[in-house]
Amino acid sequence: MCGIVAYIGNKEARELLLEGLKRLEYRGYDSAGIAMLNGGVHVAKTIGRVAGLEEIISNNESFGGSLGIAHTRWATHGEPSDANAHPHSDDVTHGHGIQLVHNGIIENYVSLKTYLQDKGHTFTSETDTEVLTHLISEFYNGDLERAVQTALKEVTGAYAIAVICEKEPGVLVAARKGSPLLVGVGKNEYVVASDSSAIVAHTTQAFLLDNETVARMTRDSFRTTTIDNVELTPELKELEFTLEQIELGDFEHFMLKEIYEQPATLNTSMQGRIDSIGGTITLGGVSELADELVKAKRILLLGQGTALHAAMIGEYLLEELAGIPAEVEFASEFRYRNPIVEEGTVAIAVSQSGETADTLAAVQEAKRRGATSLGVVNVVGSSIARETDAGVYLRVGPEIGVASTKAFIGQVGVLTMLAMYLGRRRHLGRDEMRRLLTSFEEIPRKIESVLAQSDHILEVTSRVVNRDNWLFLGRGLHYPVALEGALKLKEISYIHAEGMPAAEMKHGPIALIDKGMPVVVVATKGSQYEKIIGNMEEVRSRGGHVIAVATEGDEEIHNHCDDVFYVPDVPEPLQPLLTVIPLQLLAYHAAVLRGKDVDKPRNLAKSVTVE
């Protein structure tokens, strides 16, 4: 959520900044703005898309120059408006020409604002960001870096900021705590961004700012310090992906591209980790803690949204395959009660970005109470990856679509591997492990066979897409799949949909079913097949339109539903990796048929870095 791009170098900055903002559009935003230093400060801000900002400044020569900052805002403090959009300025009359862009939340902004108003500062927005800008201005005495350091000592909350000052036209300052920020390093140029997708077109070398770290850049040098002015030596790293990976290619939407990338990304996630012949799994990221994990008395899985649904599947798998008691928690609720963390507890944080604020806070709380912590994340070097004791990366590459697809498959795949890894060390026999791993290796190819049904899924969806209320039902491992299918439909098509355990339907929600109401049921062959058939009949007898996700070769299913999406037959613990695919395609086709912005659904952000 929110996006920062800043540049200092020898190139014209305007096009680079606009291009960077466009690459960050997937994160979700409601306004955009830019500030350039070019013989003075020049600022433009607007509600809406980056394209609107581009139109405003495209023929304005004032927005030339090689130093600037830009931002896309997702509203927290103050409604979407030009006044609340970033960048924010210090006092127009008595200020120093300071401009600032900010991701995060300043929690003590009210008290800081009162302090600044007593000092004579006047404010033009409702935002916490403007307060931070004025605070830096209050401490400014000819050295922007020092003013930023001093101001941040007074701040409570999370921030990623980029700052420029009219009185120092050759300096760019950035700082970070909580919210991610990295610096791309080129030849006599630096690109600061909240996401590497805004950097990769210009350099492959970058360093991530640590918490409470400040970077000062000129065109030919940079230095990093703590907010106490202790100099640091950052570690320069290669970016993890290429420009081609964040381009649309021949696909109409990033979400569709990422759905179709899932066979390849799951293969990549498996590489070097599984040996089906030997019946072994190697997870280098947790090898040093293997003995501790095997002896775990309880596993807590922490997540939000799609990651929570993946964690719920992980709960079933850890109990079924590893025989370890497991429990899933909403990360946002975990630290606001008095959670019991006993000796032998392992806390697993599941997140695509590795920056999800609630999940990060939850795993920190679990650690404070004595838990061993693991991260299951996609972004190398992210906050959760660095905060946890060990972990496993998803390796699915950048995910641009706001509605997560390939990251979900990656999370479920990694949790499946982790459950088998622990199970083999506890009680799973070699032959059973070989059988599971052989089937697991075949999943990418079998996903391709489900993707080949896209036209059929589109045809079925087109007949029911105008209905505004849907149910998604599943049992066991497929209850979280039902939740994920409903979430995808809600996120991008704005159709009201609810996922639930199939047996729960008759405890109230069955009252909602009327003639033609779409009810999607995951009904693959498995331990609860007969039960789910009974639930389907309960829906049909009340006039509901039943869409089943069933196992290939199950012809009997036609007697209990109106439409069928088939998936290949695999062992029950692996079925969610296949059954979610038709639900992803259904949601995608529904959104397109309804004319919605698939990759940028309203009010949503890709990476939720505030609570």
N, C-alpha and C positions, 0 to 999 in steps of 0.2 A: 504494500500500500504506500502511496506517495512515491515519487521518483525524483532523484537528484542527478543532475549532470552539471559539471563545471569544467572549464578549460583555461589553461594558460600556456602559451607557446608562440609559435611564429606563423600559424595558419589563421585564416579568417575563422572566427569562432562561431558565427551565427549558424551556418549550415550544420556544423558539427554538433552544436547544442540541440538544434531542432531534430536532427537525425537521432540523437541519443534519446530525446524525449519520446520519439515515435517508437523506439525499441522498448521503452518502458511502459507503453500504454497498456500492455497486458496486466499490469499490476493493479489497475483500477484507479480512477481519479475523476474529479468533477470540475477542475479548473487547471489552468496552466499559465506560467509566467516566465519572464526572462529579464535579466539585468546585464547590461554591457558597460564596460568602461572604455570610452572612446572620446577623449577630450571632455570628459564629464560622465556622469551616470545617466544611463538611458534605460527606462523600465517600461515593459508592456505586460499586461495581465488580462486574462479573459476567462469567463465561465465557459465550460465546454471543452471541445477537443483541441489537440495540438494544432490541427489544421487551421483552426480559427486564429490561433496565435501567429502562425506562419503567415497568414493573410495580412494581419495587422502590420507586421514588421518587414515583409518581403521587399518593399520598395522604399524603405526608410533608411537612408544612408547613415543615420545616427547609430544604427545597430551594427555598424562595422566594428573592426578591432579584433584583437586576439586574446582578450580576457573577458570572461563572462560566466554567469551562473544561470541555471534554469531549473524548473521544477514542475511536476504535476502533483496536485493536491487531492487527497481524499479527506473530506471534512471531518474534523473532530471538534475543535473549539470554533464555533461560529458556522453559520450556514454557508453553502457555496455562493460566493459573490466575488466581484472584482476586488473589493476592499479586503476580503479575507484571503484572497489568493496570494501565493508567494511569487516573487521575493518580497520581503518586508524591509522597510527603511527605518533608520533612526529618525529622530525629530527633524522634520523638514527645515525648520527655521534655525534651530540651534545645534543641529547634528554635524556629523563629519562625513556625510555621504556614504554611510555604511549600508550595505545590502546583504540580506541573509536568506538562505533557503534551509528548510528544516524538515526532517522526518522524525516522528516520535511525539512524546507528550512531556511538557514541563509541568510537573505535578504541583509545584509551589508557585505557579505563576501569579496567583491572586495576591499573595503577600509581596512578591517582587514588584507587581504593578503598583500596589499602594506605596511602596518605598520609592519607586521612580516618580510617581505622581507628586509625592511630597517634594521631590527634587526639581519639579517643574516640567517633567516630561508630559507630553500630550499624545494620545493614541487615536488611531483612525480605524482600527479593526477590532474584532472580538477575539483575536487569536492569542494563544500562548506564545507563538513564534515572534510576534511583534514585541512582546515583553522582553524576550531574550535579545533581540536586536538592540533595543534601547539600553539594556543592561550592559552590553558590550560597549555601546557608545558612552555610557556613564564612566566606564573605566578606561576609555581610550585617551592616550597621552602621546600619540605619535607612533605607537608600535601596535599594529593590529594583532599580531600573534600574542603578545603579552595581555592585551585587553581580553581576548578570547579565553586565555588560560584563567585569568582572574575571575571573569564572569562565570565560567563553568564551575568554579569552586562553590558558587552560591546556588547552584541549580540542583534540584531533586527531580529525577525522572529519566527519560530516555531521549537521546538525541543523535542525529547524524546531521551535520551542518556544513555548509560551504559559505564563506564570507568574503566579500571584497569591500574596499574602501577607496573613495575618490581621492583621498590624500596619500594613498600608497598604490598608484596605478600599475605597479609591476609585481603585486603580491596577491596570492590566493591562499586563504587559510581554510583548512577543513578540520573537523573534530568529530569524535564518535563515542557514544556510550549506549549500549543496548541495541540500537538500530544499526544495521550493517552499512559500511562505507569502505570503498576501496579506491586505490590510486593507481591508475595505469601510467606506466613510465615509458615515454618515447624519447626521441632525440631532441633535446631542448624543448620538451613539451610534456604536460601532465594532464590527464583526464581523470577527474574525480567523479565517481558514480556510486549509486546505491545498489547497482546490479551490474555484473560483468558484461551483460548483453549490450550495454551502452558503450563499452570500452573495446570489445573484441575487434571491431572494424579498424581500429587505429593502432593497437599494440597488443602483443600477447604477454607482456610482462606487467605484473601488478603486485601490489602488496595490500593486505587488509589491515586497516587501522584497528588496533586493540582498544579495549574499553578505556575511557578517560585519556585518550591520546589525541594530540594535536599535530597536524602536518602544516608546515609553511612552505609554499612553493613560489619560486620565481622562474623565469624562463630558462635559466641554466643551472638551477640547483634546488634541492629540497632538504628539509630536516624534519624529524619527528621528535616530539617530546611528550612527557606526561603533562598534566595540567599544573604540576608543580615545577615545570621547566627542567625536568631531568631528561637529558638527551637519550634517544633510543636508536637502535639499529634495526630497521624493519627487514623482514625476510622477503626478498623478491621471488615470485613464483610464476610459472607458466599458467595461463588461463586454461581451464579444464575442457573447453569446447571451441569449435571453430565457427566462423561466421555462417557457413552453410547450414549449420544445425539450427540456427534461429531464423532462417529464411523460409518462406512459405513453399517455395518450389511450385509444383503443379497442383497443390491442394488449394481449395477455396478458403479454408479456415485452418488455423493452427490446431484447434481441437481435433478436427478430422485427421490432420497429419499425424498428430500424436497418438490417436487411436490406432492408426495403421503402423506406427512405429513400434508398437508393443511387442511383436514377435522378436524384432531385432534387439530391443532394449532388454528384454528378459534374457535373451541369449547372452548379452554382454554382462548382465548381472551375475549369470551363472559361471562365466568363464573363469577357469582356474580355481573354482570353489568346490565343484562336485566331481566325484569319480564313481560312476555307476558300476564299473567293473569291480573295483575294490570295495565298494559300499561305504565310502567315506566322504565327509564334507570338511573342507578347510576354510575357516573364517579367520583370516589373519588378524583382523581388528579386535577379536575377543580371545585370542589364543592364550594371552598371558593371564586371563581371568577364568580360563576354562574350568579349573578345579572348583573355584568359588561358585561359578554358575551351576555346575552339576550338583552341588550341595545346597542350592537355593531352596529355601522353605516356602517361598512365595514370590511371585513375579507380579509387579504392578506395571500396566501398560498405560501410558499417558498420551493423549492426543486430542485433537479438535477436528470436527468436520470429517472429510474423507479419511484423514489419518486415523481418526478414532474408529471408523468402520474397519480399516485394515487391522487396527489393534484388536478389535473384537474377534476378527477371524484368527488373529494370533493367539488370543485367549483360548479358543477351542483347540487349536493345534498344539499349544504348549501342554495343555492338560491331556489331550489324546495321545500325542506322540512322545512327549517327554515325561508325562506323569507328574508335572509340577503344578501345584495350585496357582491359578492365574486370575487376575482381576483387572478390568478396564476401568479407568477413571477419566471423566472430563477434566482435562488439565485446568480449565478455568475455575472449577469448583474445588479442586484438590487442596489448595493451600489456604482456602478461606474457611476451613473447618479444622478440627484437630485430628488429622489422619493418624492412624496407628501404623507405625513402621517398625516391625519387629526385627530382631536379629535374624539374618539370613534372607532379608528382603532385597530383591533386585528390581530397580525401577528402569523401565525402557521408555524413552521419549521417542515418539514417532512423529516426523515432520518432513515435508518435502523441502522446504527452504532452510530448515535448521535455525530459523530466526523467529518462529511463532512465539510471541511474547508469553502467552499463557502457558504453553508447554515448557518453555525455558524456565519460567518461574516455578512451575510445578516440580520439575526435576531438581532444581536447586533446593526446594523445600524438602524433597525426599532425601537428598544428600545430607542436608543439615540434620535430618533425623536418623542418619546412619545407614541409609541404603547404598548399595553398590549401584552405579548408574551406567546405562548403555544408551547410545544414540543410534537410531535408524533414520538416517537423513540422506538427502541427495546432494547437498551443496558442500563440497570439501572446504574445510576451514571455517564453517559457519559457527555461530555462537553455541548451539547445542553440541556440535561435534567437539568443540574445545572445552565445554563445560563438563561433559560426561567422562567417566573413567575409561571407557572403551566404546566401540561401536562398529557398525557395519554400514558402508555407503551403498546406496541404491544402484549407482552407475547407470541411470537411465537418461542422462543428458539433460539439457535445459528444457523445461516445460513452460511454454508461453501461454497457452490457453488457461484462463482463470479456472475453469472447471477441470479438476485434476483427473487424468486418465492413466497415462503411463506411469506416473509416480505411484498411483494406487497399486497397479500391478507390481511395480518394483517393491513397494512396502510389503505386500502380501507374499511376494516371492522371497524376500529376505527373511521375513518372519517364519515362512515355511522351512527355509534352510536352517534357521536357528533352532526351530523345534526338532527337526530331524537330527541336527548336530548334537543337541543335548540328549535326545532320545537314544541315540546310538551309544552314548556313554553311560546311560542309565539302564535301559532294558531292551531296546530294539535289537533283534537279532540281525546278523549279517545278511541273510537271505531276504528278510523283510525290507531292510534298508536298500538292498540292490533293486528290489522290485519298485520301491517308491522312487528311487533316483532315476531309474530307467524311464518310468512314466513322466517324471518331472522334466527330464531332458526333451521329451516329446511335446511338451506344452506349447512352445513357440510355434511349431508347425501346426498344431491343432488350433491355436488361436487364428492362424491364417484361414483355416477352413470355416471358422465362424465369421470372419470378416467378409468372406466370399458371399455371405447371405445378406449383405447390406441392402441390395435392391428389394429383397423380400421384406426385410424389416421396414424399409421406407414405405412399401405398399400397405403393410398392415397399419403402420403409424398414421398414414394419410387418412385412413377410414375412421380413426377415433381421436384425431388430434384436436378436434374442436370441443371435446369434453374438458371441463375445467376442474374436475376432481378425480383423482386416481388413487388406487391402493396398490402397494407392492407387498407381497407376502412370501415368507420363506421360513424354513425350520432349520434348527441347528446351525451349521456353518453358513446356511443361506439366508438366515435372518439379517446378518450384517450386509449381505449382498443386496437384499431388498431395501435396506436403509440407503445404501449407496445409489441404487437405481432411482429411488424417489428423490434423493438429493440432487442427482444430476438433472432430472427433469425439472425440478424447482429452480435450480440455479440459472439455467439458460433459456428455458421456454416460458417461465413464470406460471406454469400450470401448478395448481395446488396438488401435492402428492404426499402420501404418508407411507412409510415402510413400517412393518411390524411383524412380530412372530405370527405365523398363520393361526395358531390356536387362540391368540389374543383377540382376533377379529370378532368372535361371537360374544365377547365380554363388553360390547358397546359399539365398536365401529361398524358392525354388520348392519346397524340401523341406517347407515349412509347409503347402502347399496340400493340403486334403483335400476330401471331398465336401461341397458346400454353403458352403464358405468364401467370404465376400463379397470380391470384388476389383473395385475401382472403377477404370476405365481412361478417361483423357481421350484420345479418339480422333477428334478433329475432322479435317476435310480439310486437308491441308497437306503440307509437305515430307517428313514421316516417316510418312505415313498407312499405307503398305503394311507398314512395319516394325511399327507398333503393332498392326495386325491379326494379324501373326504372333505377337506376344506374347499377345494375347487367346486365340488358339488353343492356345498352350502351357498357359494356365490352364484352359481348358475341357476339354482332353484329360485333365486330372488331377482333374476333378470340381468345380472352383471355380465359384462363382456370379458371372458377369461382369455388372457394371453399367457401361454405356458412356455417356460424355458425347460426343455426336456432332453433326455438322452437319446442320441441317434439310435434308430432301430425300435424305439418305443412307439408302436403304432396304436396301442391301446389308449394312449393319451388323447387321441382325437375324439374319443367318446366323452371327454370331460372338459373340453375347452373349445374356444372358437378359432384360435390361431395358435401356431406353434413356432418357436425358434429352437432349432436343434443345436446341441453341442456334443462333441465326441465323448465317448465313454472313457473315464479315467478314474483312478481310486478316489474315494470320497474326500480325503483331506486336500486333494488338488483341484476339486471341482470349482471352487470360487474363482480361480484364475481363468476359467472359461465362461462361467455363467454370467459374470459381470459384463462381458464384451457385448452381447446383444442389447443389454440395458444402456450401455454407453451410446451405441448407435441409435437406439430408439430416442434417447434424449436429444442427440444431435439432430436427427431428422425432424423431430417435433419442433425444435427451435427454428430451424431453417424454414419449415412449412409455415410457421407463425410469423416469419419475417423478423426475428430477433437478432441482435448483435451477439453472435455465438461466443466470440472470443472476449468480449468486454461486457458481460452482463451488468445491468444497472446495480448500483449500490455495493458491488462486491469488489474485493481486492485480492490479488494473488497471494501476497505474503502479508499476513496480519501481524504487524510488529508493535501494535499497541493493545492493551488489555480492553 
